[in-house]
Amino acid sequence: MYWNAELKLLGASLDTGVTWQDAFGSITCRGRYEGTHLGALDGTVWLDRALVARVPVAEARCKVTAEPQKPDPARPGQYLPTTLQFLNVSSDLFSGKLIGEAAVVLTESTSYKVWLVATDVNLEKAARHYNLGSDADLKGIAQARLLLGNKLDPKTGRQVVDGEGTIDVPTGRMYNLPVLLDLMKLFRGSVPDKTAFEQAHVAFRVRGDRIKVDQLDLIGKAICLGGSGELDSSGDYVKFEFYMVWSQLLKQMINTPVGDLNKFLSKNLFTIKMSRENGELKYRPEPVPLVTEPTKAVLDRLKRGAGWLTGK
């Protein structure tokens, strides 16, 4: 059996594990069925525009291919599952570009792997789309990377999400964002009212429904925040720990020895513990009496990020 088909999407909604809404475009596919197994398949996906997991994409395109099913050497008369390859994925994203590729194995419990890179994403347009508030000030260009798939959990026998990614804002302005605004309220009277961050660096891992943030660093001319934490995909569970240090102190640490690090930082370094309690985010600032290895690791990252303050 042979086919050559085209499907038009006119404001369609789809559910492929992620939600597609207001999809306009077309999907073409041609292939053959050999009577006992699927033969070669190829096609294209073109989307003029769509909302994919609430992310607006435009002029999205990719090539779809699958090789003929091969005999399964472990099961005579049976065939290995079909693997769909999504190649040359490309899309516009907030005036930037999204590129990547993906593979989907069509088994009873579908497995997949997705690789995506976003470049030159306009943060101001992203803030407007997600309605961060009229007072929010988010400007600059972001780069991001995501590797995401699923694998079998030996404990449950189910497929669970597994992946990692990074987000970097090398130059920008981040001011009055909802979470940052609450953080900065802890230091009103100690920092300038117009305190903003010029850099952001995030590294995270995804394990099931949990997102483990190994690095969340914000670099500003007045203060720097560095930390890590964990949250779930719904946002009901949130637990983070941030270290706050004055940028001028980081400059001093870069340029001159500070002697006893514990004594120096115990007067100038604070930790902020953030968690969600009864549906609300709570913030608790605490002094740092002892500089531990995790603390030093955060400070080293912040020093590297704040090197631009001294031209280093």
C-alpha positions in Angstrom: 0.0 0.0 0.0 1.3 3.4 -1.0 0.2 6.9 0.1 1.0 10.5 -0.6 -1.0 12.8 1.7 -1.2 16.4 2.9 -2.9 17.6 6.1 -3.9 21.2 6.4 -3.9 22.8 9.8 -6.3 25.8 10.2 -6.2 26.8 13.8 -5.9 23.2 14.9 -5.1 21.9 18.4 -3.0 18.8 18.9 -1.7 16.8 21.9 1.6 15.0 21.3 2.7 14.9 24.9 2.9 18.7 24.7 0.0 20.9 23.8 -0.2 22.5 20.3 -2.8 25.3 19.9 -3.8 27.7 17.1 -1.6 25.8 14.6 -1.7 27.0 11.0 0.3 25.2 8.4 0.6 21.8 6.7 2.0 18.3 7.2 2.9 16.2 4.2 3.8 12.5 4.2 4.4 9.8 1.7 5.4 6.2 2.3 4.4 2.6 1.9 3.3 -0.4 3.9 4.8 -3.7 2.8 2.1 -6.0 4.1 4.0 -7.1 7.2 5.9 -4.0 8.1 6.2 -0.3 7.4 8.5 0.7 4.6 10.3 4.0 4.0 8.6 7.2 5.0 9.4 10.9 4.4 7.6 14.1 4.7 7.7 17.7 5.9 6.1 19.9 8.6 5.5 23.6 8.0 3.8 25.8 10.5 3.1 29.4 9.7 2.5 29.9 13.4 1.4 27.9 16.5 1.6 27.9 20.3 3.6 24.9 21.4 3.5 24.4 25.2 2.5 28.1 25.3 5.6 29.1 23.4 4.8 31.0 20.2 6.7 29.7 17.1 6.5 31.1 13.6 7.7 29.8 10.2 8.6 26.5 11.8 9.7 23.7 9.5 11.4 20.3 9.6 11.9 17.2 7.5 10.4 13.8 8.8 12.0 10.5 7.7 11.9 6.9 8.7 13.8 3.9 7.4 12.0 0.7 6.6 11.4 -1.5 9.6 14.1 -4.1 10.1 13.6 -7.7 11.2 14.0 -8.2 15.0 16.8 -10.8 15.5 15.4 -11.7 18.9 11.9 -12.4 17.6 11.6 -14.3 14.3 8.9 -13.0 12.1 8.7 -9.7 14.1 10.2 -6.3 13.3 12.0 -3.6 15.2 9.9 -0.5 16.0 9.9 2.4 13.6 12.0 5.4 14.5 10.8 8.8 13.2 13.6 11.3 12.6 12.7 15.1 12.7 15.6 16.8 11.0 16.6 20.4 10.3 14.1 21.7 12.8 14.0 25.5 12.4 11.7 28.2 13.8 11.5 31.9 14.7 11.3 32.5 18.4 10.8 36.0 19.9 12.8 37.5 17.0 15.5 34.8 17.5 16.1 31.4 16.1 15.3 27.9 17.3 17.1 25.0 15.7 17.4 21.3 16.5 16.4 17.7 15.8 14.5 14.9 17.4 13.9 11.2 17.3 10.8 9.3 18.3 10.7 5.5 18.6 7.1 4.2 18.1 6.9 1.5 20.7 4.0 0.8 23.0 5.6 3.2 25.5 6.9 5.8 23.1 10.5 7.0 23.7 12.0 10.2 22.4 15.0 12.4 22.4 15.0 16.2 21.5 17.9 18.5 21.0 17.2 22.3 20.7 19.3 25.4 20.7 17.8 28.9 20.9 19.8 32.0 19.8 19.3 35.7 20.0 16.0 35.5 21.8 14.5 38.9 22.5 13.8 39.0 26.3 11.5 42.1 26.0 9.2 40.3 23.6 9.2 37.2 25.8 8.3 39.3 28.9 5.4 40.9 26.9 4.1 37.5 25.8 4.1 36.0 29.3 2.6 39.1 30.8 5.2 39.6 33.5 3.6 42.9 34.5 3.6 46.5 33.5 6.5 47.4 35.9 8.7 44.5 34.8 11.8 45.6 32.9 13.4 42.8 31.0 15.7 43.6 28.1 18.6 41.9 26.3 19.3 38.8 24.2 19.3 35.2 25.6 20.8 32.0 24.4 19.5 28.6 25.5 20.2 24.9 25.0 18.0 21.9 25.8 18.6 18.1 25.6 15.5 16.2 26.6 14.3 12.7 26.4 12.9 9.8 28.4 14.2 6.6 29.7 12.9 3.6 31.6 12.9 3.9 35.3 13.9 0.4 36.7 12.0 1.0 39.9 8.6 1.7 38.4 9.0 0.2 34.9 7.7 3.5 33.4 9.3 6.0 31.1 10.4 9.2 32.9 11.7 12.5 31.5 15.4 13.0 31.6 17.4 15.9 30.3 19.5 19.0 30.9 19.8 22.6 29.7 21.3 26.0 30.1 20.1 29.6 29.7 22.5 32.6 29.4 21.9 36.3 29.2 25.4 37.7 28.6 24.2 41.3 28.5 20.9 42.7 29.4 18.7 44.4 32.0 16.6 42.5 34.5 14.6 44.7 36.9 11.3 44.5 38.8 10.6 40.9 37.7 8.1 39.3 40.1 10.4 36.9 41.9 13.4 39.3 41.8 11.2 42.1 43.2 10.3 40.1 46.3 14.0 39.2 46.8 15.1 42.8 46.5 12.5 43.9 49.1 14.6 42.2 51.7 17.4 44.7 51.1 15.5 47.9 50.5 17.3 50.7 52.2 20.6 48.8 51.7 20.7 48.8 47.9 19.7 51.5 45.3 16.1 51.5 44.3 17.0 51.0 40.6 19.2 48.0 41.2 19.1 45.7 38.2 21.0 42.7 37.0 23.0 42.7 33.8 23.8 39.0 33.4 22.1 35.7 34.1 23.4 32.2 33.9 21.2 29.1 34.6 22.1 25.4 34.4 19.5 22.8 35.2 18.7 19.1 35.0 15.2 17.4 34.5 14.5 14.2 36.3 10.8 13.1 36.1 8.6 15.9 37.3 11.5 17.6 39.2 13.8 20.3 37.8 17.1 20.5 39.6 18.7 23.9 39.1 22.5 23.5 39.7 23.3 27.2 38.9 21.2 30.3 39.0 23.5 33.3 39.0 22.5 37.0 38.6 25.2 39.6 38.1 24.7 43.3 38.7 26.7 46.4 39.2 25.4 46.7 42.8 24.8 43.2 44.0 25.2 39.6 42.8 23.0 36.6 43.6 24.1 33.0 43.1 22.4 29.9 44.1 20.8 26.6 43.3 17.6 24.7 44.1 14.8 22.4 43.0 11.2 22.7 41.9 8.5 20.5 40.4 6.9 21.0 37.0 3.7 22.4 38.5 5.6 24.9 40.7 3.9 23.7 43.9 7.2 22.6 45.3 10.0 25.2 45.4 13.2 25.1 47.4 16.1 27.4 46.6 19.1 28.8 48.4 20.7 32.0 47.2 23.9 33.8 48.3 23.9 37.6 48.1 27.2 39.5 47.9 27.9 43.1 47.1 29.5 43.5 43.7 32.1 45.9 45.1 33.2 43.2 47.5 33.6 40.8 44.6 35.8 43.4 42.9 37.9 43.6 46.1 38.2 39.8 46.2 39.3 39.8 42.5 41.9 42.5 42.9 43.3 42.1 46.4 43.7 39.4 49.0 41.1 39.5 51.8 42.9 37.5 54.5 40.6 35.2 56.5 37.8 34.4 54.1 35.4 33.2 56.8 35.8 36.4 58.8 35.6 38.6 55.7 32.4 37.0 54.3 30.6 36.5 57.6 30.1 40.3 57.7 29.3 40.7 54.0 27.6 37.6 52.8 23.9 36.6 53.3 22.0 33.5 52.3 18.4 33.7 51.2 16.3 30.6 51.5 13.3 30.6 49.3 10.5 28.0 49.5 6.8 27.7 48.8 4.6 27.4 51.9 0.8 27.2 51.8 0.9 28.3 48.1 3.0 31.4 48.7 6.8 31.9 48.2 8.6 32.7 51.4 12.0 34.3 51.7 14.3 34.1 54.8 17.6 36.0 54.9 20.3 34.5 57.1 24.0 35.5 57.8 26.7 33.1 56.7 28.8 32.1 59.7 30.9 29.6 57.9 32.1 29.4 54.3 31.5 25.9 53.1 32.7 24.3 49.8 29.3 24.9 48.1 29.5 28.6 49.2 33.0 28.9 47.7 31.8 27.3 44.5 29.0 29.9 44.2 31.5 32.7 45.0 33.9 31.5 42.4 31.1 31.6 39.7 30.1 35.1 40.8 33.7 36.3 40.7 34.1 35.0 37.1 30.8 36.6 36.1 31.6 39.9 37.8 35.0 40.0 36.1 33.5 42.5 33.6 33.2 45.0 36.4 37.0 45.2 36.6 37.6 44.5 32.9 39.0 41.0 33.7 
